[in-house]
Amino acid sequence: MRVLIIGNLAGQLSTATKIAFDQGAKVLHASDAPGALDLLRTGRGADIVMIDVHEDITGLVGAMKQERIVAPVVACGIGATPDTAAAAIRAGAREFIPLPPDPELIAAVLAAVADDDRPLIAHDPAMMEIKALADQIAPSDASVLITGESGVGKEVMARYVHRRSKRADKPFISVNCAAIPENLLESELFGHEKGAFTGAVARRIGKFEEADGGTLLLDEISEMDIRLQAKLLRAIQEREIDRVGGSKPVPVNIRIIATSNRILQEAVIRGEFRKDLLYRLNVMNLHIPPLRERPNDLLALADYFVEKYATANGFTRRLSDAARERIQSAAWLGNVRELENAMHRAVILANGTDISVDALRTPDGRPVQANALDATAERAVNAAEAAVKGAAYRIGQTVAEVEQDLILQTLDHCLGNRTHAANILGISIRTLRNKLRAYQDAGVEVAAPGEARAAG
């Protein structure tokens, strides 16, 4: 973990720094917000930024947002009043820590905000086989393509490979290729020179250079624009990159790990993904099976998440026998991510130490069903019937209006899961997100992740 501390903190800086060091963090220091921005632009990134409450938090958060520098900001200060702390949160800080620092509080905040402690739990033979293969390929520098459905733990596997590689003491940098707009992804990956485009107020080091010596994870690589794929291919082949607006290539020494929940061979056939890039990325393949094909992992993961969230909330919780049976019989179509969210809710909803079946709830409050596959099939049939019944009222609507209705209803059906909705609609996740952003800008309600719109 990389921690950037901003300000002098009136003598408390050394104590806060020591606590962060004791938690295994690498600590950088800047005297003020502009100096911190200079450090972040040079590629000496941070997983968490701790700033004196008296510094310009608003300016720092605004500049980081403008330059797409992503790191949670935590304010800290000596003798701060509740009003001061509240103002820091309003200014954009994620949390507030009073000083002198409490070691346990700082440890808890670092763990909660950074959240990079994600062990790879594998008890099922299918997953243990994948883990053994990961152990075998980790020491090499070969590119790795990790595939599997949404929520199976592809990033967890990528971090596992990095921790067991020769680069474990170097940075692990992750880029979500679907979350960054196409016109900004090139700059995000390769960096830019000052004045390269409007808003490029200073030289900015990209993720390739930030990961130098370590590992770069290209998450959801299938969503990268095919024009940018050519530049990525050259960077992998030549081990050098060109900053946007730059005049000379910059050498980089990194290992590439990519993930995809789509079948890239099919994307190649459709002309959406370069065949030569697929060959470069797919030197080694780790395919993570869905949770329904890893029954022996279910309870181990459930117990881990229950302990994690019970500890975080100051509770003592354990799964009852009936709850364990229900967990084993449910389908968990959202895989590990869905299971984790369900265990988080169960810890909060449980009455007493034992988590009963009644505490196992979906995001909309319904019980987790033992026959979830049948329930999902029933919902799909109901949705199809509703579409047929609703065909008449579509007469007179524009194509754009029909498309909007279809997209929003599909998203409701998937309880806000963008990836599942995109797969059903047969469009890329990037296209879906762009359309949803346009709907929201027009004031249209869009289902949040884990939810559906209220019935109107």
N, C-alpha and C positions, 0 to 999 in steps of 0.2 A: 504494500500500500504506500502511495506517495502523498505526503501531507505538505501543503504550502501554508505557512503561518505569516500573517501580515500585521505589522505594527510592532511597537516595542513592549506593549502590555505592562509598562511600569515595573519592570524587573521580574514579572511572572513568566516571561517568555521562556527562560531557560527551564523552568519547572514544567511548563506545558510541553516543551520540546522533548524533555527527558521522558515524560509519560508516553508521548507518541512513539519515541524510540523503543521504549519497553514493550510496546504493543507490536513491535516488528515493523514500524513504519520508517520510510525514508523521508527525511524532513528537509524542506527548503525554506528560506526566510527572505521576505521582502519588507522593506521599511514602510512602504505605502502601497496604495492600490495601483498607481501607474507603474511602479517597479514590479509589482506582481504580474501585471499584464505583459510587461516585457519578458519576464521569465516564461510565462505560459506560451507566448508567441514563438519562443525559441525551441519549442519542442520538449522542454523540461516540464512535462505535464504534471497534473495532480489528480488524485482520486478524490480528494477532499480539500477544501480551502477554509482555513480558520482565520478570521479577521477581527481585529480590535473593533469593538462596537462604536468607537469614536471615529473610525476611518470612514471613507466614502463608500458605504455598502451599496447604495443605489447606483452610483456611477460604475462600480466594479461589476455588479450583476448586469447592468445594462450593456456595458462594453463586452462582457463575455457572451451575452445573448446575441449581440450584433455580429460578433466575430465567430459565433458558433463554437465557443470554447465551453465544453460541457464538463462541469464538476460541481457537486453540491457545496454551497457556502454555509459555514457555521460561524455565527457571531459569538464573541466572548468578551468579557469586560470585568473590571474591578468595581465593586460597589454599585453596580447598575441597578436602577429601580425597575419595577415591573413595566413602567411606561417606556423606559429605554429599551428593555428587552422586546416589548411589543412593537416598538418602532423598527427595530432591527429585522423582525420577522416581516413586517409590512414592506420593508425595503428590499426584501428578496432572500433573506437568510433562511435556511431550512430549519435550523435549530439555534438555541442560545445556551451558552455555557457560562455560568458565573465563575469568576476568579477570586481568590486563589483556586486553582483547579483541583477537582476531586478525581483521583486516578480511576475509580470505578465508573464515574460519570463519563469521563472522556473515553474510556474503553468501550462503554455501552454506545456512545454516540458514534464512535469510529466504526463499530461493528454494524450498527443499524443503518448508518448513512452509506458506508462503502459497500457493505454486504457482499464481500468477495470470498466469504468462507462457505463454499458450496461443495461439500465432499461428494465424490462419486460413489454412490451406494449400489452395490451389485451383489445379489445373492442368487439370482436366477441363473441357471446354466447358460441361457442364451446371452445374458448380459456379461457373465463372467468370461465368456469366450471373446466378446468384443473388448473387454477390459484387458485381457491377456494380449490381444493383438495390439492394443494401444501401448501397452508396456514394451512390446517388442519394437515398435516403430518410433517411439518417443525419442530415443537418443540420436536418431538420424536427423538430417536437415530436409528430408523429403517433404514436399507439399502434401497436405492431407485434406481430403474432402469428406466432411461428416454429413451424412444424410439421415433423414427420418422425418416423421410427422411433426407438426408444430407441438411444442411442449414436452418432447421426449427427453430433453436435456442435452442438446447439441453443444451449447456453450459450456456447460459443465464438463463435457468430455474434452472440449478444446483446452480448457484451463488445466485439466488433468494431464493431457499430453504435454503442455508447456511446463508444468511443475516437474515432470520427469525427464525433461530434455536437458541438453547441455546449456540451454539458454535460461534456465530456471531463475537465475539471479538477475536477469535482464527484464525489460518491460514486456508486459502482455497488453497489447492495445487492441481494442475491439471497435469495429465500425459496422453499424447497421446500414447496409446499402439501400434498404427500402425506406428507412426513416428520414433520409436526407434528400432534399429536392435535387433533381437531376442537374440543374444548373450550378449547384454548389458542391456536388460530390467530388468533382475533379479537384477543386481547391482543397476540400477536406482531406483527400487522400494524398495529394502531391504537394500541397502548400502553394503559396503565391508570393510574389514580390510586391512591394509597395507600389500602389498605383496601377496594378495589373487590371483592375476593373473598379467600378464604382463601389465604394465601401472598403476597399483594400487600403486601410490607413497606415499599415505597416507590414513589413515582411512577416509572414506566418508560416511556421513549419508544419507540414502535413503529417498525417498518421504514419506514412512510410518512414519518414525520418525520426518521428517520435519513437517508433518501435525499433530503431536501429540497434542491432545486437540481440534483439529479442524476437518475439512472435507477433505477427499481425493477423487478427481474426477478421475475415470478411464475411460478416453474417448476412444471410439471405442474398447470396451472390447472384442468384438467378434474377433479381430485380434490377441489376445494373444495366444501364442503357448500353446497347450493343456498340455504339460509337466509342464509349469510354472503355469498353472491354479491350479494344485494340491497344490503348495506351497501357492498360493493366498488363496485358500480355508482354509488351516490350519491357516493362519494369521487372517482371518476373524472369524473363529470359536474360536481360542484360544486367540485372542487379543495379540499376540506376534509374533515377526518375528525373523528370523535368518539372520544375515548379511553374505554375501558371505565370506567364510574363517573364520567366527566367531566360537567361542567355546561354547557360551551360548546364550539362547534366550533373546530377548529384549522386554519388555512389551510396548504396544502402546495403546492409547486411542483415537480412531478416529471414525468418521462416514464415511461410504462408499457410494458414489454415482457413478453409472456407466451409460454409454450411449452406444447405439448401433443403427446403421441405418439398421441393418440386423435383420431378424426374428430369435432369438436365439433358439427357439424351433426346427426350421428346422436344425440349426447348430448342435443341440444335436442329431437329427436323423442321420445326416451325420457323427457323431463321431468327430466333430470338436470342440465341446464345452461340458464341463462336466455338466450333469444334476444336480448334487448336488450343484455345484457352481451357476447355474442358480437359484435354489431355495433360496440360501443364498442371492443373489443379488436382486431378484425380490420379496422382502417382500412387497414393495409398488411399483406400476408401474404408471408412468406418460407418457402417449402417446400423443405427440404433433402432431396435425393434420397438413398436408401440407398447405401452404399459400392459395392454390386454394380452400380449404375448410374453409377458414377464411376470407370471403370477407370484413367484417367490420373492419378487422385489416389493410387492404391494405393501405388506405389513411392515417391512423394514423401513420403507420410505415414510409410511404413515406414522410410525413410532418416532422417527427422527423429527418430522415436522411438528408433531404434538409437543415433544420436548423443547424444540426450538421456540415455539410461540408461547408455550406455558412459561418458560424461563423469562422470555422478554416481557411478559405481562405480570410476572410475579405470582403465578398460579402453580398449583400442583395438579397435574392432569395425567390420566392414563385411559386407554381405550378399554371399554367393557368388552366382554366376549361377544355379545350381540353386535356391538359396533364393528368389531373385527370381522365378523361373518358378513355383515352388510358391505364392508369395504371390499372384501374378496369377491363378492358376487356382483358388484356394480361394474359398469363397462369402462368408465373413465375415458371417454372419447377425447377429452382435452389433455390426456396423458398426465405426466408428473405435475405440470403446472396446475391443472384442475385439481388434482389430489392435494397439492400443497394449499391451495386456496380453501378447499373444503376443510382441511385439518385446522387451518387458522380460524375459520368460522366456528368450528366445533369447540375449540379451546375457549373461545369467548362465550359461546352459547351454553356450554355445559353448566349444569347445576350441581356443584360438588366435585369431588375428585374424579369420579368415574365419568367418562364421556359415553352417554347413552346413544342409541340409534336416533332418538329425537333431535340430537344436536347435530346430526349429519344433514346439512341443508345445501341446496343449490343457491346461487346468488339471488334468485328471486324468492327465496324462502321456502321452496318446496322440498319435501324429503328426498334424500338421495335414494333412488330406486334400485332394488336388486335386479330388476329386469330393464335396466336403462336402455339396452339395445332395442328392446321391443317398444319402449316408450318413445325412443327417438324415431323409430320407423313409423309409429302412429302419428307423431307430429309431422313427419314428412308427408304422409298420406293426407292429413288434415290440411296441410299447406297447399298441396296439389288441388284438393277439392275446392278450397277457398279461391285459388287462382282461376279455376274453371267458372265458379259462380260469379267471380268478379270481372269476367271478360266483357260482359255487356257494358258495365259502366266505363270501360276504357274507350269505348267509341266516343269520339269527340275530343279525346286527349291528344296532345302532341307526343311525338316519339320521345322527346326529352322527359316529359311528365311520366310516361309509362316506364321509362328506364329508371327514373328516380324512385317511383313506387316499388319497382321490383328490387332494386338495390336495398332500399330501407327495410322492406319486408323480409328479405333474405337475411339481413343483418340482425333483425329482431329474432328471427328463427334460430340464428346461431348465438343468441345471447351476447351480441356485440363482438364476437370473435372475428376480427378482420380477416385472418388467414383462412378460416373455414368458409366464410362468406365468399371470399375471392375464388376459392376452389370450386364452390357450387356454381358461381356465376360464370366461371371460365375466363376470368380476367386476372391480371397480375395484381398483387397486393399494392403496388405503387399506384396503378390506375384507380383502384378502389379508394385508396386514401386521398388521392387528388380530388375525386368526385365528392367524397364525404366532406372534405375541407370546403369545397365550393358550396355545398348545401348549407353547411354551418355558417359560412359567410353571408348567405342569403337569408339567414334566420330560421332555417329548417332544423327541427329537432333530430338528432342522430343518436342512436343507442350507444351508450358508453360500454367499454369492455366489461363483460360479466353481467350485463343488464339488457333489457329490452325496453322499448318505449312504452309508456303507459297507454293502455287501450283507450282510443278516443271514440 
